[in-house]
Amino acid sequence: MKGRFAFAVGAGILLAVTAVQASSEPVESVPYNWRNAVVGGGGFAPGIVFSPVERGLAYLRTDMGGAYRWDTRAGRWIPLQDDQAISSYMGIESIAPDPVDPDIVYLAAGMSKRGEAAIFRSADRGAHWRIVPVPFAMGGNEDGRGLGERLAIDPHRHETLLFGSRHDGLWRSDDSGARWERVASFPRPGLGKPAERRATNGGLSFVLFDPAHRGRLFVASADRGGPHLFRSDDGGVRWAAVAGGPTEDLLPVKGAIGRDGVLTITYSNGIGPTGITRGAVWRYDPAADRWANVTPERGAGAPPGGYMGVAVSAQDPKVIAVSTVNRYKPIDTVWRSTDAGKHWNELWRRSERDVRATPFLDLDGKADFGHWIAGLAIDPFDDSHAAYVTGATLYATHGFGGRGTMLWRPWTRGIEQTAIITLTSPTGGAPLVSGFGDIAGFRHDDLTVSPPHVHRNPYLTNTNTLDYAGLAPAVMVRSGSTHSPIVPGPSLAWSADGGTSWTPLATPPSQPRADGSPSPEQTGDAAITVSADGATFVVETDRPMLTADRGRTWQAIEGLPSRTRVTADKADARRFYAIDFAANRMLRSDDGGRSFHAVRGEGLPADLSGARVTWREAQNPLVATPGAAGRLWLRVGGDLYRSVDAGEHWTRTGIGLDCAYYGLGHPAPGSDLPAIYAIGRRGGLYAIWRSLDGGTRWQRINDDRHQWGLRFRVISGDPRRFGRVYIGTDGRGIIYGDPIGRKGQ
């Protein structure tokens, strides 16, 4: 296997280490072609940065899906970290394209305070990386991820970098990021010992070198108390606090410096992206040591919310732009000024958005301007070209300097930055129906096109479970939740057309709980299952219930405990299956779900707790084989079991594989066994595996270039297409793969 060469950091000591996943036995592999099912954007990308030295080169950082580079020739964004096997490295704290060499770029990568953190350096625009683990913590997916940029390169000596950390003060490298040392002279050293750190902390929010004045740089602090802006005129040896500016309760969150040396700084009363109620925009002229308040809206009548994104034109330093953040009334917006902030033009009111490429943004009939506008950039080679990020997409325009209506389009081709909760590939209809976090999910008739709809009626921000009727796949059911603790309406729905349209499904009110807590159907915790013929829906309320008339009437199910997950046979409409964890026994219904009874379950372990579903988004460990009555698969812990007689007898299979997730697909030619696709550890290697013989022989189907941070949530094969597998990731959307060439057969 290919190793990753990295550098351990010590006090002036450079150590070479090899980070590989050890395997004690040869790994048989099958080459696969991997692609994204297209949605386009979909998640929060806190920062976009243009290269200052090459036209058309830009980088985007996301909070859980890694970094991207815009490829002008290909006309798409290229993901730069799909080869990573360390989950934490997919949360990007900061990004810095080199100000001298356009081929060089750096990433500060680390998901959270408790995760691994590293500085990445590439000399080929992110095609390959040198990875340097560092001792300072990051928070690429924590509050404050929109601050920045924290990582900066000295334009006069581009081997020198500074990084403003959240917890550990200011750090410096003078050898292109290979070794790092704390800047002892910096006035704010950090929060001290790791045990004393808060879970979320702003720390040093941005570092800025002045390209026009050698040795001059600025560092801001978003920590409460004390001065917030610091200046050095000797390359970071000595520091002085910059007096003046806004009141101390406003925190500097982002800064930009023009070719005139003047800083434009956005301020908010929190680090965001939520919880901000007030903000300001100030400019500081270091030549005159003078501050100016240029806040677009100020005073008692200003809408609640703050400011975060900031950009200055490289052609004209008087052209500046800022964005609001957490301004829900009326909406977040971008402001543009051509006279250094004396007068402002609000762009929301004169903007239109063409979202035909990603129609899910038209959730309420017309795409809004956006929210969480933390990142804002003006192209240094063309200041009519500008872009800003939102919590769901990246917008760009080529009319930033014009008058009249300003047209924005999603700039997302190649970006798939979403969290997938569940997915299913039915035996008929669309090849893929999915459940997402934050944007509900989709029916994909064409995997190469962003779907024309989101699951609605009801619209539930998170789709937690999906099921289809094995013999009538046009009938589907789903459960979901919202960002509120209580779902404001039904948390269940059913479809008669394969997920194209939905009908809400309301259960009878549950009896009040003794502790006063809400019921599963109120929170979205109640999973739903549909019989093979599509006639019966089983819902896992506190007392499980079923309906055989689309919710007009309901009846309690006998013999089925609460808080378990039900599986419907995919070929026999009479049968449903579940596990009674209190008694460690297998249950089955032979009367269409009306009652459950124990079956022998011979061959299963005595303790079935390893199959318990502990939260609503977990993949069901009990799976029925499409088109084959009574053929079941069960994961208990990391072990797989198989039954061919409706759960009466079981055989352990998958020996040698510690299985975390699995799903079934179309059998190989000449076989009646479904292909098994699994994510798990075998011989010390955590990877994606396939078995065509029921779990005896396993082949790895991903490789070291396709690991996606190993951030997996769900996996399924395609019941109609041999070799096809779908994988739901936590940050890189839906990945699907097909075998390459004859080896795939």
TIFITI-980454 format. One line per 4 residues: number of its first residue (from 1); their letters; for each residue z, x, y of C-alpha. Coordinates in Angstrom, 2 decimals. Each point is the difference from the previous one (the first is absolute). Example, Ala and Ser with C-alpha at 12.3 -4.5 7.8 and 13.67 -1.06 7.14 Angstrom:
REM TIFITI-980454
1> as> 7.80/12.30/-4.50; -0.66/1.37/3.44
END
This chain:
REM TIFITI-980454
1> mkgr> 0.00/0.00/0.00; -0.61/1.00/3.56; 3.10/1.22/1.83; 0.83/-0.43/3.69
5> fafa> 0.83/3.21/1.84; 2.82/-0.49/2.43; 2.48/2.00/2.02; 3.76/-0.37/-0.16
9> vgag> 1.65/0.52/3.36; 2.89/2.32/0.62; 1.28/2.13/2.84; -3.06/2.19/0.38
13> illa> -0.74/-0.03/-3.76; -3.27/-1.27/-1.44; 0.13/-0.99/-3.65; -2.97/-1.08/-2.10
17> vtav> 0.73/-2.80/-2.42; -2.20/-1.99/-2.31; 0.49/-3.77/-0.16; -1.63/-1.45/-3.09
21> qass> 0.84/-2.82/-2.34; 0.76/1.65/-3.31; -1.60/-1.36/-3.14; 1.21/1.05/-3.44
25> epve> -3.18/-1.05/-1.79; -3.75/-0.07/0.70; -1.09/-2.95/2.11; -3.10/-1.89/-1.07
29> svpy> -1.80/-1.43/3.01; -2.87/-2.29/0.87; -1.80/0.49/3.33; 0.15/-3.02/2.31
33> nwrn> -1.63/-0.93/3.25; 2.61/-1.31/2.46; -0.58/-2.20/3.03; 1.90/-2.33/2.29
37> avvg> -0.40/-3.75/-0.09; -0.91/-0.55/3.64; 2.33/-1.77/2.39; -0.18/2.36/2.98
41> gggf> 3.13/1.31/1.67; 2.74/-2.51/-0.65; 3.10/2.04/0.82; 1.78/1.93/2.74
45> apgi> -1.61/3.27/1.08; 2.37/1.40/2.65; -2.28/2.66/1.47; -3.64/0.91/0.67
49> vfsp> -0.99/3.41/1.36; -3.42/1.29/1.04; -0.92/3.64/-0.43; -0.08/1.64/3.44
53> verg> -2.75/2.43/-1.02; -2.59/-1.97/-1.99; -1.70/-3.25/0.92; 0.33/-2.75/-2.60
57> layl> 2.95/1.53/-1.86; 3.17/-2.09/-0.22; 3.05/-0.35/-2.22; 2.20/-2.98/-0.82
61> rtdm> 3.51/0.08/-1.40; 1.54/-2.87/-1.92; 3.59/-0.77/-0.92; -0.47/-0.23/-3.78
65> ggay> -3.67/0.64/-0.83; -0.51/3.60/1.11; -2.41/1.36/2.61; -3.70/-0.65/0.63
69> rwdt> -2.83/1.90/1.71; -2.94/-1.70/1.70; -3.28/1.29/-1.44; -2.69/-0.70/2.59
73> ragr> -2.89/0.82/-2.32; 1.26/-2.32/-2.74; 1.15/-2.62/2.50; 3.35/-0.50/-1.73
77> wipl> 3.60/1.18/-0.15; 0.74/2.47/-2.79; 3.46/-0.14/-1.67; 1.46/3.50/-0.03
81> qddq> 2.92/-0.21/-2.42; -1.15/-1.90/-3.06; 0.75/3.11/-2.08; 3.69/-0.08/0.85
85> aiss> 2.55/-0.64/-2.75; 3.04/-0.03/2.32; 0.62/-3.48/1.34; 1.81/1.10/3.13
89> ymgi> -2.98/1.99/1.22; -1.96/-3.22/0.56; 2.13/-0.86/3.05; -1.42/2.03/2.90
93> esia> 2.45/0.86/2.76; -2.52/1.79/2.21; -3.53/1.39/0.05; -1.47/2.88/2.01
97> pdpv> -3.67/1.06/0.07; -0.37/3.62/1.08; -0.89/0.45/3.71; -2.20/3.05/-0.75
101> dpdi> -1.53/-0.36/-3.48; -1.31/-3.48/-0.92; 0.33/0.76/-3.73; 3.77/0.42/0.19
105> vyla> 2.41/-2.93/-0.09; 3.73/-0.37/-0.69; 2.09/-2.88/-1.33; 3.75/-0.51/0.12
109> agms> 0.60/-2.00/-3.17; 3.19/-1.71/-1.11; 0.72/-3.67/-0.63; 3.71/-0.14/0.78
113> krge> 3.18/1.91/0.60; 0.71/0.22/-3.73; -3.55/0.87/-1.10; -1.77/3.32/-0.28
117> aaif> -1.51/1.35/3.22; -2.74/2.55/0.54; -2.49/1.37/2.49; -3.58/-0.16/-1.26
121> rsad> -2.69/2.36/1.32; -3.71/-0.26/-0.69; -2.81/2.33/1.01; -2.71/-2.43/-1.16
125> rgah> 0.92/-3.23/1.78; 2.32/-1.25/-2.71; -2.12/0.63/-3.08; 2.63/2.46/-1.24
129> wriv> 3.57/0.60/1.13; 2.61/2.72/0.08; 3.32/-1.80/-0.35; 3.20/1.44/1.44
133> pvpf> 3.22/-1.82/-0.95; 2.37/0.04/2.98; 3.77/-0.43/0.37; -0.12/-2.54/2.84
137> amgg> -0.15/-3.70/-0.81; -2.80/-2.33/1.06; -0.47/-3.76/0.20; -3.67/-0.87/-0.25
141> nedg> 0.91/-3.53/-1.17; 3.23/-0.45/1.95; 0.64/-1.60/3.37; -1.35/2.31/2.67
145> rglg> -3.15/0.83/-1.94; -2.09/-0.88/3.04; 1.57/2.78/2.07; -1.87/3.22/0.58
149> erla> -1.74/2.07/-0.46; 2.90/2.09/-1.29; -2.22/2.83/-1.30; -1.86/2.08/2.57
153> idph> -2.13/3.16/0.00; 0.01/2.55/2.81; -3.59/-0.03/1.36; 0.42/3.55/1.30
157> rhet> 1.24/1.38/-3.32; -0.96/-2.46/-2.69; 2.05/1.72/-2.72; 3.09/-1.34/1.78
161> llfg> 1.22/-3.52/-0.75; 3.05/-1.96/1.08; 1.44/-3.01/-1.78; 2.53/-2.41/1.51
165> srhd> 2.08/-1.33/-2.87; 2.03/-3.17/-0.22; 3.29/1.51/-1.14; -0.23/3.78/0.20
169> glwr> -1.17/0.98/3.46; -3.11/1.99/0.92; -1.81/2.24/-2.51; -2.57/2.74/0.49
173> sdds> -2.62/1.81/-2.06; -1.95/3.03/1.18; -2.11/0.45/-3.12; -2.02/-3.23/-0.16
177> garw> 2.77/-2.02/-1.59; 0.82/2.28/-2.94; 3.56/0.72/1.16; 2.28/-2.03/2.24
181> erva> 3.13/0.82/1.97; 2.23/-2.15/2.15; -0.33/0.65/3.73; 3.59/0.98/0.70
185> sfpr> -0.43/-0.05/3.77; -1.08/-3.62/0.14; 2.73/-2.10/1.70; 0.09/-2.83/-2.56
189> pglg> 0.57/1.58/-3.44; 0.08/-3.24/-1.99; 2.59/-2.13/-1.76; 1.61/2.61/-2.19
193> kpae> 0.76/-0.30/-3.70; -2.16/-2.33/-2.12; 3.00/-2.17/-0.86; 0.46/-0.72/3.71
197> rrat> -3.56/-1.13/0.60; -0.82/-3.60/0.72; -2.55/-1.57/-2.34; -2.40/-0.50/2.91
201> nggl> -0.04/2.31/2.98; -2.55/0.66/2.71; 0.77/3.65/0.57; -2.58/2.04/1.87
205> sfvl> -2.78/-2.45/0.72; -2.85/2.20/1.21; -1.02/3.60/0.64; -2.71/0.77/2.58
209> fdpa> -1.62/3.31/0.90; -1.75/0.14/3.37; -3.54/1.35/-0.66; -0.43/0.92/3.66
213> hrgr> 3.19/2.07/0.33; 0.68/2.64/-2.61; 3.60/-0.08/-1.20; 0.81/-3.44/1.41
217> lfva> 1.14/-2.70/-2.40; 2.12/-3.11/-0.08; 2.21/-1.56/-2.67; 1.52/-3.49/0.25
221> sadr> 3.07/-1.42/-1.71; 0.30/-3.64/-1.04; 3.70/0.38/-0.85; 2.53/-1.87/2.07
225> ggph> 1.92/1.83/2.70; -0.69/3.17/1.94; -3.30/1.17/1.49; -3.17/-1.23/-1.67
229> lfrs> -2.69/2.45/1.14; 0.02/3.78/-0.29; -2.36/2.62/1.39; -0.81/3.59/-0.88
233> ddgg> -2.27/2.32/1.97; 0.20/2.99/-2.34; -1.33/-1.42/-3.23; 3.28/-1.49/-1.20
237> vrwa> 2.43/2.89/0.46; 1.99/-1.58/2.83; 0.43/-3.67/0.74; 1.11/-2.18/2.89
241> avag> 0.66/-3.70/0.21; -2.34/-1.86/2.35; 2.04/-2.07/2.40; -1.13/-3.38/1.28
245> gpte> -2.06/-2.72/-1.58; 1.21/-3.39/-1.23; 3.54/-1.00/-0.78; 1.61/1.67/-3.01
249> dllp> -0.10/-3.12/-2.17; -3.81/0.19/-0.18; -1.27/2.41/-2.65; -3.22/2.03/0.25
253> vkga> -2.10/-1.00/-3.01; -3.44/1.48/0.65; -1.62/2.34/2.48; -3.42/1.25/1.05
257> igrd> -0.96/2.80/2.36; -3.12/0.08/2.15; -2.08/2.97/1.02; 1.82/-0.15/3.34
261> gvlt> 3.26/0.80/-1.82; 1.58/-3.39/0.75; 1.91/-1.73/-2.81; -0.26/-3.73/-0.64
265> itys> 2.96/-1.20/-2.07; 0.66/-3.39/-1.56; 3.60/-1.16/-0.30; 1.76/-2.70/-2.00
269> ngig> 3.62/-0.98/-0.55; -0.40/0.59/-3.75; -2.12/2.09/-2.33; -1.84/-2.99/-1.46
273> ptgi> -2.22/-1.35/-1.17; 2.38/-2.98/0.08; 3.15/-0.58/2.00; -1.46/1.11/3.34
277> trga> 0.62/-2.32/2.95; -0.66/2.16/3.06; -2.13/2.96/0.97; -1.69/1.99/2.76
281> vwry> -2.75/2.50/0.75; 0.73/3.08/2.12; -2.04/3.01/1.05; 1.40/3.45/0.62
285> dpaa> -1.79/2.65/2.07; 1.53/3.39/-0.92; -1.76/1.81/2.87; 1.82/-2.16/2.55
289> drwa> 2.98/-0.78/-2.26; -0.56/-3.65/0.90; 0.30/-3.26/-1.98; -1.84/-3.26/0.60
293> nvtp> 0.70/-3.38/-1.56; -3.40/-1.46/-0.93; 1.14/-2.80/-2.32; -2.72/-2.69/-0.10
297> erga> 2.47/-2.89/-0.07; 3.49/0.43/1.33; 2.87/-2.00/1.37; 1.79/-3.09/-1.22
301> gapp> -3.25/-1.85/-0.69; -1.42/2.61/-2.40; -0.49/-1.29/-3.55; 2.49/1.33/-2.57
305> ggym> -1.24/3.02/-1.93; -0.60/3.67/0.61; -2.74/2.61/0.25; -1.12/2.55/-2.58
309> gvav> -3.67/1.00/-0.27; -1.29/2.33/2.73; -3.29/1.81/0.64; -1.63/1.99/2.80
313> saqd> -3.72/0.55/0.46; -1.12/3.61/-0.54; -2.75/-0.55/2.61; 2.12/-1.54/2.74
317> pkvi> 3.81/0.42/-0.12; 0.41/-3.01/2.28; -1.33/-2.25/-2.77; 3.01/-0.86/-2.13
321> avst> 0.86/-2.72/-2.49; 3.23/-1.28/-1.52; 0.88/-2.66/-2.56; 2.87/-2.40/-0.28
325> vnry> 2.07/-0.30/-3.17; 2.04/-2.91/-1.34; -1.18/-2.22/2.87; -0.36/-3.22/-1.95
329> kpid> -0.03/-2.22/3.09; -2.79/-0.26/0.83; -1.46/2.82/-2.17; -0.24/3.77/-0.22
333> tvwr> -2.72/1.46/2.19; -1.59/3.17/1.38; -0.02/0.87/3.68; -2.61/2.28/1.64
337> stda> 0.16/1.71/3.36; -2.60/2.05/1.88; 2.35/1.22/2.75; 2.83/1.64/-1.95
341> gkhw> 2.01/-3.20/-0.34; -0.07/-1.36/3.54; -1.94/-3.03/-1.23; -0.44/-1.32/-3.52
345> nelw> -2.44/-2.19/-1.87; 1.37/-2.00/-2.94; -2.57/0.10/-2.81; 1.24/-2.81/-2.23
349> rrse> -1.14/-2.66/2.45; -3.57/1.33/0.19; -0.49/1.11/-3.59; -1.79/-1.54/-2.96
353> rdvr> 0.26/1.10/-3.62; -2.80/-0.04/-2.56; 1.77/0.05/-3.38; -2.86/-1.04/-2.28
357> atpf> 0.44/3.24/-1.97; 3.64/-0.90/-0.77; 0.25/-3.79/0.34; 3.62/-0.18/-1.14
361> ldld> 0.92/0.88/3.61; -1.19/-3.48/1.01; 3.12/-1.46/-1.55; 0.48/-2.72/2.60
365> gkad> -3.67/-0.55/0.78; -0.28/2.84/2.52; 1.26/3.55/-0.39; 2.66/0.88/2.54
369> fghw> 0.19/3.25/1.94; 2.57/1.40/-2.40; 3.62/0.96/-0.35; 1.89/3.28/-0.46
373> iagl> -2.51/1.85/2.19; 1.69/3.36/-0.47; -3.13/2.17/-0.06; -2.59/0.12/2.79
377> aidp> -2.69/2.62/0.60; -2.94/0.68/2.31; -2.84/2.06/-1.42; 0.12/3.39/1.80
381> fdds> -3.81/0.21/-0.03; -0.72/-3.58/1.03; 2.62/-1.92/1.92; -1.87/-3.27/-0.53
385> haay> 1.02/0.35/-3.65; 3.64/-0.90/-0.65; 2.06/-1.21/-2.93; 3.39/-1.51/-0.66
389> vtga> 1.99/-0.81/-3.12; 1.82/-3.19/-0.93; 2.21/-1.07/-2.85; -3.10/-1.17/-1.89
393> tlya> -3.06/1.96/1.17; -1.56/2.62/2.26; -2.17/-1.30/2.86; -2.60/1.99/1.94
397> thgf> -2.35/-0.66/2.90; -2.88/1.83/1.65; 0.45/-1.95/3.20; 3.37/1.30/1.13
401> ggrg> -1.23/0.87/3.49; -2.20/-3.03/0.61; 0.54/-3.24/1.84; 0.00/-3.52/-1.33
405> tmlw> 0.77/-0.82/-3.61; 1.10/2.96/-2.12; -1.04/-0.26/-3.65; 2.25/1.50/-2.69
409> rpwt> -0.85/0.32/-3.68; 2.13/1.12/-2.96; -0.59/3.72/-0.54; 1.12/-0.08/-3.60
413> rgie> -2.87/0.80/-2.34; 1.62/2.08/-2.74; 3.59/-0.81/0.99; 1.97/-1.92/-2.63
417> qtai> 3.63/0.10/1.02; 1.77/-2.92/-1.64; 2.82/-0.67/-2.44; -1.04/-1.97/-3.09
421> itlt> 2.63/-2.14/-1.71; -2.01/-1.65/-2.76; -3.56/-0.50/-1.21; -1.85/-1.68/-2.83
425> sptg> -3.49/0.15/-1.47; -0.75/-3.46/-1.44; -2.21/-0.85/-2.96; -2.37/-1.83/2.34
429> gapl> -0.86/-0.26/3.69; 0.65/2.91/2.35; 0.68/3.34/-1.67; 3.17/0.54/2.03
433> vsgf> 2.64/-2.12/1.70; 2.84/1.84/1.71; 3.37/-0.38/1.65; 0.80/2.29/2.93
437> gdia> 3.04/0.73/2.07; -0.29/-1.15/3.65; -3.53/-1.44/-0.29; 0.39/-2.41/-2.96
441> gfrh> -2.94/1.09/-2.17; -3.61/-0.79/-0.80; -2.61/-1.23/-2.43; -2.55/2.80/-0.41
445> ddlt> -3.40/-1.27/-1.11; -1.50/3.30/1.13; 2.25/3.06/-0.15; -2.11/1.83/2.60
449> vspp> 0.49/-2.60/2.76; 3.11/-1.10/1.87; 0.64/-3.54/-1.27; -0.72/-2.92/2.33
453> hvhr> 3.40/-1.57/-0.49; 3.71/0.57/-0.38; 2.14/-2.15/-2.32; 0.99/-2.99/2.14
457> npyl> 1.45/-3.48/-0.33; 2.64/1.18/0.02; -0.36/3.39/1.61; 2.71/2.20/-1.50
461> tntn> 0.08/3.54/1.37; 0.94/1.42/-3.41; -1.54/-1.28/-3.23; 2.52/0.81/-2.72
465> tldy> -1.52/-1.44/-3.20; -3.45/-1.15/-1.09; -1.14/-1.65/-3.23; -3.18/-1.58/-1.29
469> agla> -0.69/-2.43/-2.86; -1.49/2.01/-2.83; -2.36/-2.76/-1.18; -0.62/-1.48/3.46
473> pavm> 0.09/3.02/2.34; -0.97/-2.04/3.06; 3.58/-1.29/-0.06; 2.35/2.51/1.60
477> vrsg> 3.56/-0.05/1.30; 1.94/2.26/2.35; 3.44/0.46/1.49; 0.87/1.81/3.18
481> sths> 2.44/0.70/2.80; -0.02/0.62/3.73; 1.70/2.43/2.32; 2.72/-2.61/0.52
485> pivp> 2.85/-0.26/-2.53; -0.90/-3.65/-0.56; -3.64/-1.00/-0.51; -0.79/-2.72/2.59
489> gpsl> -1.71/-2.30/-2.48; -1.22/0.23/-3.60; 0.07/3.46/-1.57; -2.41/-1.08/-2.76
493> awsa> -3.67/-0.98/-0.14; -2.75/-0.75/-2.49; -3.77/0.28/0.09; -2.75/-1.86/-1.87
497> dggt> -2.79/2.36/1.07; 1.18/3.45/-1.03; 1.95/0.80/3.14; -2.60/-1.00/2.58
501> swtp> 2.18/-2.82/1.30; 3.62/-0.93/-0.65; 2.26/-3.05/-0.05; 3.74/0.27/0.76
505> latp> 2.34/-0.81/-2.85; 3.49/-1.29/0.81; 2.76/-0.18/-2.59; 2.89/-2.47/0.17
509> psqp> 2.94/1.36/2.02; 2.36/2.13/-2.06; 3.68/-0.77/-0.26; 2.01/1.96/2.61
513> radg> 1.35/3.27/-1.34; 3.75/0.51/-0.07; -0.22/3.06/2.24; -2.31/-1.73/2.48
517> spsp> -2.88/2.40/-0.60; -3.56/-1.35/0.13; -1.86/-0.99/-3.16; -2.89/2.06/-1.45
521> eqtg> -2.67/-2.41/1.23; 1.45/0.28/3.52; -0.19/3.79/0.02; -3.23/0.43/-1.95
525> daai> 1.78/1.41/-3.06; -1.15/-2.83/-2.30; -2.94/1.24/-2.07; -2.61/-2.45/-1.27
529> tvsa> -2.04/-0.01/-3.23; -2.95/-2.15/-1.11; -0.85/-1.12/-3.54; -3.21/1.17/-1.68
533> dgat> -1.75/-3.30/0.70; 1.16/-0.13/3.62; 1.87/-3.30/-0.46; 3.64/1.13/0.20
537> fvve> 1.83/2.09/2.60; 3.38/1.55/-0.84; 2.20/1.04/2.94; 3.04/2.25/-0.32
541> tdrp> 2.43/-1.85/2.23; 3.78/0.20/-0.61; -0.62/-2.58/-2.69; -3.58/0.68/-1.14
545> mlta> -2.38/-2.94/0.45; -3.55/-0.98/-0.86; -2.60/-2.38/1.28; -3.00/-1.30/-1.91
549> drgr> -1.46/-2.00/2.90; -0.35/2.58/2.79; 3.46/-0.54/1.42; 0.16/-3.78/0.19
553> twqa> 2.78/-0.07/-2.60; 2.26/2.71/-1.43; 2.22/0.38/-3.03; 2.69/2.49/-0.93
557> iegl> -0.83/2.40/-2.82; 2.33/0.04/-2.97; 1.21/3.29/-1.46; -1.39/2.29/2.70
561> psrt> 2.63/2.00/1.92; -0.31/0.56/3.73; -1.07/3.31/1.55; -2.47/1.03/-2.69
565> rvta> -3.76/0.47/0.10; -2.26/-2.31/-1.96; -3.36/0.95/-1.51; -2.63/-2.52/-1.07
569> dkad> -2.13/0.55/-3.06; -3.56/0.61/1.21; -1.66/-1.92/-2.83; 2.52/-2.63/-1.20
573> arrf> 1.01/-2.55/2.62; 3.08/-1.05/-1.99; 1.71/3.37/0.18; 2.10/1.80/2.58
577> yaid> 2.26/3.02/-0.58; 3.13/1.44/1.62; 3.05/2.15/-0.75; 3.59/-1.24/-0.05
581> faan> 1.76/3.12/1.27; 3.50/-1.40/-0.46; -0.61/-0.34/-3.75; -2.61/2.82/-0.30
585> rmlr> -2.53/-2.22/-1.72; -3.62/-1.06/0.31; -0.75/-3.60/0.98; -3.12/-2.09/-0.48
589> sddg> -1.17/-3.47/0.92; -2.35/-1.81/-2.37; -0.14/-3.26/1.95; -1.68/1.00/3.23
593> grsf> 3.12/1.41/1.63; 2.25/-3.04/-0.33; 2.48/1.83/-2.21; 0.61/3.55/-1.19
597> havr> 1.55/1.24/-3.22; 0.84/3.39/-1.46; -2.50/1.78/-2.22; 0.72/2.79/-2.44
601> gegl> -1.08/2.86/2.25; 0.20/2.31/-2.98; -0.68/3.62/0.95; 1.25/-0.26/3.58
605> padl> 2.95/2.13/1.09; 3.44/-1.62/-0.04; 0.32/0.53/3.75; -2.83/-1.60/1.98
609> sgar> 1.45/0.70/3.44; -2.74/2.58/0.60; -2.46/-2.91/0.33; 2.00/-1.82/2.67
613> vtwr> -1.86/-0.64/3.24; 2.50/0.86/2.71; -1.97/-0.98/3.09; -2.72/-2.46/0.90
617> eaqn> -2.76/2.58/0.53; 0.36/1.71/-3.38; -2.87/-0.22/-2.48; 0.73/-2.25/-2.99
621> plva> 0.73/2.23/-3.06; -1.13/-2.77/-2.41; -3.80/-0.39/-0.10; -2.20/-2.32/-2.09
625> tpga> -3.40/1.14/-1.22; -2.93/-1.89/1.56; -1.96/-1.99/-2.56; 2.38/0.68/-2.90
629> agrl> 2.72/-2.55/-0.77; 3.42/1.35/-0.85; -0.81/3.63/0.75; 2.64/1.44/2.29
633> wlrv> 1.03/3.32/1.52; 3.45/0.85/1.32; 1.39/2.98/1.89; 3.70/0.68/-0.59
637> ggdl> 1.06/2.89/2.16; -2.79/2.53/-0.54; -0.93/-1.23/-3.49; -2.88/-2.34/-0.89
641> yrsv> 0.14/-2.62/-2.76; -2.74/-2.19/-1.46; 0.11/-3.38/-1.77; -2.88/-1.79/-1.73
645> dage> 1.95/-3.12/-1.05; 1.29/-1.52/3.25; 3.10/2.18/0.17; 1.36/-0.39/-3.53
649> hwtr> -0.61/3.65/-0.93; -0.47/3.06/2.18; -1.26/3.54/-0.52; 0.86/2.84/2.29
653> tgig> -3.10/1.72/1.32; -0.81/2.45/2.77; 2.07/2.73/-1.63; 0.23/3.01/2.27
657> ldca> -0.60/-1.95/3.20; 2.84/-0.89/2.37; -1.66/-3.04/1.51; 0.81/-1.21/3.51
661> yygl> -2.84/-2.54/0.46; -2.76/-1.28/-2.26; -2.76/-2.57/-0.25; -2.74/-1.14/-2.36
665> ghpa> -3.78/0.14/0.23; -3.18/-0.76/-1.92; -0.03/1.59/-3.48; -2.19/2.98/-0.75
669> pgsd> -3.28/-0.80/-1.77; 0.68/-0.86/-3.64; 3.75/-0.54/0.50; 2.09/-3.15/0.19
673> lpai> 2.92/1.82/1.66; 0.21/-0.22/3.79; -0.24/3.26/1.90; 3.46/0.91/1.29
677> yaig> 0.26/1.58/3.43; 3.36/1.55/0.79; 1.77/2.01/2.67; 2.69/2.21/-1.41
681> rrgg> 1.12/3.39/-1.16; -1.36/1.72/-3.06; 0.83/3.59/-0.88; 1.61/0.44/3.40
685> lyai> -3.10/-1.21/1.87; 0.24/-3.18/2.09; -3.50/-1.43/0.13; -2.32/-2.93/-0.76
689> wrsl> -0.81/-0.44/-3.68; -2.27/-2.05/-2.22; 0.26/-0.93/-3.67; -2.77/-1.69/-1.97
693> dggt> 1.84/-0.23/-3.35; 3.11/-1.97/0.87; 2.04/2.89/1.37; -0.29/2.72/-2.65
697> rwqr> -2.32/2.33/1.90; 0.17/0.43/3.78; -2.52/1.50/2.40; 0.67/0.91/3.60
701> indd> -2.49/-1.74/2.28; 1.00/1.33/3.40; 0.00/3.68/0.96; 1.72/2.30/2.47
705> rhqw> -2.36/-1.09/2.78; 0.92/-3.66/-0.44; 3.76/-0.55/0.10; 0.60/-1.92/3.25
709> glrf> 3.56/1.30/0.30; 0.74/-1.63/-3.39; 0.94/-3.05/2.07; -0.84/-2.73/-2.53
713> rvis> 1.10/-3.65/-0.15; -2.21/-1.78/-2.55; -2.87/0.66/-2.43; -2.44/-2.23/-1.89
717> gdpr> -3.21/0.34/-1.93; -2.98/-2.31/0.39; -0.28/-2.50/-2.90; -3.78/-0.28/0.45
721> rfgr> -1.06/3.59/0.63; 0.92/2.81/-2.35; 1.44/3.06/1.68; 0.76/-1.62/3.38
725> vyig> 3.57/0.41/1.22; 1.70/-1.20/3.21; 3.03/1.74/1.49; 2.15/-1.31/2.81
729> tdgr> 1.50/2.81/2.08; 2.73/0.08/2.59; -1.97/1.24/2.98; -3.56/0.66/-1.20
733> giiy> -1.05/-3.55/-0.79; -1.69/-1.03/-3.24; -1.65/2.80/-1.94; -2.46/-0.87/-2.75
737> gdpi> -1.60/2.29/-2.53; -2.85/0.06/-2.48; -0.70/2.60/-2.67; -2.73/2.52/0.73
741> grkg> -2.78/0.37/-2.54; 0.13/-0.28/-3.74; 3.58/1.30/-0.34; 1.21/-3.29/1.46
745> q> -1.23/-1.78/-3.10
END
